[in-house]
Amino acid sequence: MRSIWKRIRYRLEWAGLLIAAKLVPLLSRKSCYRFALALGGLMSILDRHGRKVALSNLEVAFGDRFSQREREQITRQSFQHFARTMLDLLWSPRLTAENFSRYIELENLEETARYGPERSIMIACYHYSNFEWLSLACGFLDLKGTIISQEFKNALLDPIFKKLREQSGHELIPRQGGIVRLYKVLRRKGRTALLVDLTLHPKMPSVAIDCFGLKTSVTSAHAWLNEQTGVPIIPAHCEPLPNGRHRLVFHPKIETAGRSHQQVAQACWNSFEPYVRKNPAPWLWMYKQWRYKPAAAVRPYPFYARPHRRFDKRIGASGENNPVSAKM
């Protein structure tokens, strides 16, 4: 019986997304923006667990910098930014190489042009503001690449999102075997982009970095790919602007020579954290950013964080990272 209801739910989710993908592009830009704000505000009320995670994350990251009321306001805005990102992806069939600059400003684009005519680069991205439009804009800027796609539990949704995310020229590939495929792409002077702020299980190829002064486990795939191919890593993020517009910001190349995988991953985060400290709301605070915590943690961690033996091994007894070899 449970499997029957699950199939029905998956069908309903598919039908709802299909209808939304047809209707949202019919909205004006202003209507889409206002609808996203209303939807995000509603989500922040209905998603009690997500709100609890966000409030806990903000408290441990910023301490007493924000009052409880301010943390609640940032949480609501974070839900709104995520709603904008998803609705904007559904609206994005109206974006073209000719008109996308009306909605997306560019900053430091020259950082991508320093590495030969092929512009073979890895873009390190973050779940900050409209990360979906960051990807689409890169395609329109002739920075098309091969990107690993996280599959949905409901596989019926994958083709819809794949079509939306590939519309500016990217190629999406499944997670299984994806790193090896990216290695081959970069060896051929291709390009890719990776989200580098996702929490990864310590048994996966990962490293422990300092994020707001707290240890967290993140991917080391970009560091490994750089080590194997020499392709430079350029962080980038998207910032919200008024009236539904955005700014795509490219950071200076990460210096990787002589650095460990952990140091490369840490450098990527360090280039981004100041932006979150300045304007925290666009980051995905309702995501479990700190799933694991050191057994001898001194600072408070979120309520959901748990000790993990492998995570402690990553960190090392002295508080320094002790990378554990993992096959990519």
N, C-alpha and C positions, 0 to 999 in steps of 0.2 A: 504493500500500500504506500509506504514511504517513497519508493522509487517512482510510483505513478505520479504522486503529487510533485515530486522533484521534476519530472519531465514536463508536467503541466506548467510549473513555475518557470522553467527554462524557456518554454514556448512563449509564455506571457512576457518575459523579459525581452526575448527576441522581437516579438511583435511591437512592444513599446518602444524599443530602440529604433526599429525600422521606421515607425511612424514619426518619431522625433527627428530622425535623419532626413525625412521628407519635409517636415513642417518648419523646423528651426531655420533653414536657409531662406524661408519666405519672410522672416522677420527683418525689420530694419535694424541697422547697427545699434541704434539707441534702444530699441525695444528688446533686443537680445541682451544688451548690457543690463537693463533694468530688470528683466526677467531673471537673469542670473543672480542679481543681488537679492531679489525676493526669495528665490529658490534656495540659495545658500543660507539665508537667514532662517528659513523653515527647517533646513537640514540640521542647523546648529541646535534647534530645539528638539527635534525628533530623535536625532542620533545621540542618545544619552551617553553611551559608552565612548563614542568618539570625542564628545565634549569633555568627558572625564579624563581621557588620555591627554587631550590638548592642554587642559588646565594643569595637569600634573607635569607635563613636559615644560611648560612655561615657568612653573614654579621652581623646578630644579635647575633650569638653564639660566634664569635671570635673578633668582633669589628674591630679595625684597625690592628690586628695581620697580616692579609694577605692583599696584594694589590688586586685591581680588577682583574689584570691578573692572580694572584695566585689563586683567588677564581674560575676563569674560568677554570684553569687547574685542580683544585681539583674536580670541577663539572664534567669535561670530564672523569676523572679517576673514579669517583663514578659511572657514567653510565657504564664504562668498567667493573668495579667489579660486577655490577649487571648482565651484559651480561655474564660474566664468570660464575656466579652462576647458571643462567638458562641453559646455554649450558652445563655446567658440570653436571647438573642434567640429561639432555638428554643423556650425554655420560656415565653416571654412571652404566648402565648395564654391563660395562666392569670391574667394581669394584667387588671384592670378599673379603671374610674374609681372604683369603691367600695373596692377593696382595695389599690391600688398603693402607698398611703401606708404600708402595713405593711412594705414592702420598700425604699422610697425616701424618705429625709428631704429636707426643703427648707430652703435657707438663702438669705436675701435675696430671696425671691420678690417682695417689694414693689417691687423695681427694675423689674419688668415692668408695674406698674400706674400709672406716673407719666406716661404719654403718651397720655391720653385713653381713652375707653371702648372703642375698638376695639383698644387695645394693639397698634398696628401697630409691629412691631419686627423687626430682624434679630438673630438670635442667632449669635454667633461661637463655634464649637465647636472642640474639639481631640480628638485621638486619645489620650485619657487616661481610663483605667479604662473604665467601661461607657458609652461614647458612644452606643450603641444605645438603652439605657434612658433616657438623657438626652432623646433625641428622643421616645420613647414617652411619657415623663412629661409633656413639654410638651403633647402632644396631650390627655392626661387633664386637664391644668390649663387647658384651653380656650385654649391657645396653638397651635392647629392652623395649619399653614402649608403652603406649596408648597416642595418640596425637590428639588434636582437629585440624581439618582441615577446613580452610576457603574456602567455596564453591565459585566457579567462577560464574559470571553473566551468562556466557555461560556454562550451565551444561554439554554440550558435552565434555568439557575439563577435567572434574573431574575424570573420570575413568583412563585417561592416567596419570595424575599427581599422583593419588592414587597408581597406580601400581609402578611407579618410586619411590615414597617415602616409600613404604612398603617393598622394595626388600631386606632390611637388617634385617627384622624381626619385624618392628613396626606395630602397628594397628592404622589406622586412623579412627576417628569417626567424625560425623557431629557436627557442633557448637551447634545446638539445643539440649539442655539437656546435653551438654558435660561436664559441671563442676560437675554435680551430678554423672555422670559416672566416672569421674576422682576421685572423692571422694571415690567411691566404690573400684576402682582399688587400690588406695593408702592404703585403710583400709586392703586390702588383701596383703599388702607388695609389690605392684607393683611399676611401675615407670612411669613418664611422663616428658614432656618437654613443656615449654610455652615460646612464644615470648613475652617479657615484655616491649618492647619499642614502642608498637603501641599506637597511640592516641585513646582514648576511649571517647565516648560522656559522659558528666557528669551525665546523667540520668542512665547510666549503673553502675554496681558495680566497682567503680573507686576511685582513690585518686589523689590528686595534688602533684607532686613532683617538685623539682628544677632540671632542666636539662640545663646545661651551664648557671646557674643563672637565668633561665626563668622558669616560672611555666608551667607545662603541665599535662594533664589528662591521666593517664595510668591505666591498669588493677590492681585490688587488688586480683585477683583470687588465685595467688600463696600464698599470705599472708593468705588468708582465708583457703586454703587447708592445709597449715602448721599448722594453729591454730587448725583445726579440727582433723588432723591425726598425727601430730608430725613428719611427714616426712621432713627431712632436705632439704633446698634449696641450691643448688650449682650452681652459675653462670658459664657460659662457653661461649667462643666466638672463632671464627675461624680467623686466620691471614693469609694474602697472603704471599707466598714465591715465589722466582723466578721460571720461567719455568713451571708455571701452578700447582705448588705444594702449600700445605697449612699446617698450624699448628693449631691443636686443643688445646686450653688452658682452663684448669679447674681452677676456682678460689676457694679460701677457702670458707667453709660453711658460710652462712649468720647467724649471731647470732640473734635469734628471741625472746628469752625469755623476757617477760615484754615489748615488743615493740608493738605499734599499727600497723595496716595494712599499714598506710602511712609510718611509719618509716621503716618497712620491705621493702616496694617497693623502698623507697629512698636509703636504704642500697644496694639493688641490683644494682641500677643505679650507685651509688658511686663506686662500685667495677669495673665498666666498663668504666666510663667517662674518666679516665686518659689514657686509650688506644686510645680513639677517639681523645683526645687532642694531643697525640703524633703522631698519623697517621690518620688524618681525612678522607682521600679519601675513604676507604672501607665502611664507613657508608652510609646508604641510604638517602643522602641529598635531593633527589628530592621528598621525601615523606613529607607530611605536618605534621611535628613534633609538631608544636605549633598552633593547630587550635583555641584554646581559649586563651584569655588573661584577666588578671585582669582589672576591670573597671578603677582602679586607677594605672595602670601600669606606672612605672617610666622609665624603660628601653624600648628601641624600640623592637617591636615584628615584625614578618614577615608580609608582606602586606596582607596575607590571614587570619590572626588571627582576631577573633571577640570576643567581650565580651559575657559572658553568665552568667545568674543569678545563676544557680546551681554551676557553676565553682567558682564564687565568694563565694558562701556559703561553698564550699569545703575549700577554702583558709582561709576564716574567716577575719573579719575586722582588726585583728591585724597582718595579714600576716602569721599566723600559720594555719595549716590544721584543719578544723572542720569537721571530717568525718560524712557523712550522711549515715544512715543505708540503706542498699539495700539488697534485698533478692537474694541469689545466685541461 
